[in-house]
Amino acid sequence: MKNLKPYYAVIFTSTQNENIEGYVEMAEKMEILAKQQEGFLGIDSARDNVGITVSYWETIEAIKNWKQQTDHLTAQLKGRQDWYNWYHVRICKVEREYAFNSSF
């Protein structure tokens, strides 16, 4: 992701319960839905013992709108009730970035 002006990252770190029935389907649905939101820039995700998903947004307002999106509210509630033992959300302003890619 190449962006010249500052943007925002929402870092969602979590651990899951043993019963995650329906989680994968909901996660896929939320990623598709997030990509349709105004201000969405991208997403990175990894899961082993601890899951980390970072979504990137143009503005704080875009993040607030995503947090209040109806289907996302449903997923948040389901996550608290059924899937997560623990989660932590951090919202950060990205002012600079760089990357390395050995295939160039």
N, C-alpha and C positions, 0 to 999 in steps of 0.2 A: 504494500500500500504506500503510495507516494503522495504526500500531502504537504504543501509548502507552508500553510498557515497552521497555527496551533489548533488542536482538536482534542477530544476527550475520550478517555478509555474507562469503561466500566469493568472492573475485575471482580468476577464472581468465583469465590473459592468455596468448596463444599466437601463434605463427606456424606455418604449415603447410608440408609438403612439396608438391611438384607433384602427386604421385599421391594423391588423397584418395578413391579408390574406396570406397564404403560409408560414408563419413564422415557425410553428411547423414542417411542412414537411422539410423545409430547415435545421432547427436545428437538426433534426434526421439524415438527410443526412450528415451534417458536423460532427456529432459525429462518425458515421460509418466510414467516410473518415479519420478523425483524428486518429482513432484506427489503421488504416493501415499505418500510417506514421512512418518512422524510427525515433526512439528516443521517441515515445509517451509512457507515463507511466500510465496515468489514467485521470479521469475527475470527478468532483463533480459539481452539479448545483442545484440552488434553485431559485424560482421566486414567488414573491408576488407583492408588489408595485414596488420593485426594484429587478432586476434579478442579480444573481451573479453566474458566471461559472468560475471554476478554472480548468485549464488543467495543467498536470504535464509532464515535458520533461527532457530527459537526459542531453541535452546541449543547449546552446544558438543557435548554428547552426541549431539544429532540429526545434527550434521555428522560426527562420528566414525562413527556408524551408517551414514550414507550412503556415506562413503568405503569402508567394509568390505562394502557390499551386493554380492552375488555378481555380478550382471550389470554393475554399475558397475566392479568390479575387472577384468572382462573388457574393458570399454571403455577403461579406463586403460591396460592392457597393449597393446591394439591401437593406442592413440594414441601410446604411446612407440615401438612397433615400426614403425608405418606412416605415421601422419598428421602428426606434429608435428616440426618442426625444433627447437623450443624452447617451453617453457611455464614459467609462474611462478604460484604459488598464494599468495594472501594471505588470512588470516582476520582479520576486524576486528569489533569490537564497535560497533554503531550506537547511540549514546545520544540522538541528536536528528536530526530530519529536517524538511524543509519543501519545498514545491513551488510552482510557478507554472503556471497554466493560463489562457491568454487567452480560452478559449471560455466562461468563466463570466461 
